[in-house]
């Protein structure tokens, strides 16, 4: 009996000792956590040395080119006879017309693809028209994309000829003659190649109430594409987007087109609108704003705030040539 009592007393003492030890461990853990919190708070208040340099503006952001490649439906080719020669018609403005010799876009594209390439460009022209309804008082509107497409599809070049005759630069008349004399049954591709002129001219990016308004960037583009598709369904259309560009303010200072809103959005806004139209019309678009000549490299490819130099035309031609040769694209 005494042994049992002693054993019971011993067990109670052992449990009490274990309980005390547990309290000590718990208290120690609480103290450690509290000390850690205090140390962190002190360090937070004091601050640590940061690697951020406010005087260093980060460059070279990795921005993926927004190319969208859409194949031409086989059904569009039904009844069309392929002559075995790749023929490309380029419509656009200064990337096509600033240089028309061996270093010109058309010559470069032809040499890189082996294709027959025609130049249907008009200097300073735009994708959107000047006026929503054509006016004889402004014949230059005939050089803008929706009216060029209208002439091509109707095969009535009379207004375009008349407007070109009033221009001193012979390139206008040369382009009209080219467009008049092409055998469109042999054209495989039409490439739309415009710089950021619409942005600089203040052409509205779109009209939400009228997706076909000719004097809006998207309306002019959509109208031209659909007109060509309806008339020449077998011709594949590819849109070459504008590159980076700058505007010039009232004081003569250059302003970044990637962020400067001239009233209708900055260049990235125009790009997204252009992509939307291309996709909705089922045509491919190659993004040159991010994928070819951008804010980081434009010094190497442009002669001024908007015009390309020889290297710029080479870069643009290489992008389109890759698409023609392989059916795919990759950013530079």
C-alpha positions, 0 to 999 in steps of 0.5 A: 500500500505504501509503495502504491502511494509512493508511486502515485506521489512520484507520478504526480510530481513527474506530471507537475514537472512536465507541466512546468517545463511545458509552460517554460517552453511556451513562454520562451517561444512567445518571447522569441516571437515578440523579440523577432517582431520588435527587431523587424519593426525597428529595421522597418523604421530605420530602413534598409539600403535599396537598389532603386536609383531614382535617376536611372530610368529603366530601358529595354522593357520586354514587350512582346510583338502583337503580331496576329497571323490569320491564314487565307481560307481555302474557300477564297481560292476556289476557281482562282488559277495560281500562275506560280509567281508570287505577286505582292502589291504594296499600298501605303505612304512614306515607307514606300515612297521616300526611297524608290531605288535599290534601298527602297522598301519594294526593292528590298522586299523583292530581293528577299522574297523573289516576288514581283512587288509593286509600289502603290504608295502615295506620300503623306497619305493616311488610312483614314480619309480627310472627310467622311464624305468625299469633297471635290474641294479636297482632291488629295483625299483620293490618295488616302486608303479607302479611296485608293481601294475604291479605285482598285476595286472599281477600276475607275482611276479617273479621280486618282489620275486627276489628283495626281496630275496636280502634284509636282512629285512624279511618284503620285503619277507613277503609283497611279500608272502602276495601279492602273496596269496591274493584272489583279488576277495575278496578285497574291497579296496586298500589304498595307504599309502606313507610318504614324501619319494618321496619329500626327494628322489628328485622324480620329481613331474610331467612331463608336457609332459608325464602324465604317466612317471613312474619316476615322482610322478604323473606319477607313481601314475596315472599309478598304479591307472589306472592299478588297475582300469582296472584289478580290477574295483570293488576295491575301491582305496583311497589315504592317502597323506603324512604327514608333514615331514622335510628334512636334509641339508648338515650341518645336520640341519632340514628344514621345508618340508612345505616350503623347495623346494629340487628342485621339489617343497615343500611338499604342491606342491606334495600334490596338484599334488597328489590330482589332480591325484586322482580326475582325476582318480576318486578315494578318497584322504585323506589329512594327510598333513593338516588334520592329522599330520601337522607343528603344531602338528608333535612333538606329532606324529613323531619319527624323521623328517619323521617316525611316532611314535605309536601316529602317526600311531594311528592318521593315522589309525583313519582317514582311519577307519572313512572313511571305517566305515562311508564313510566320513572324518573329520580333527583331 
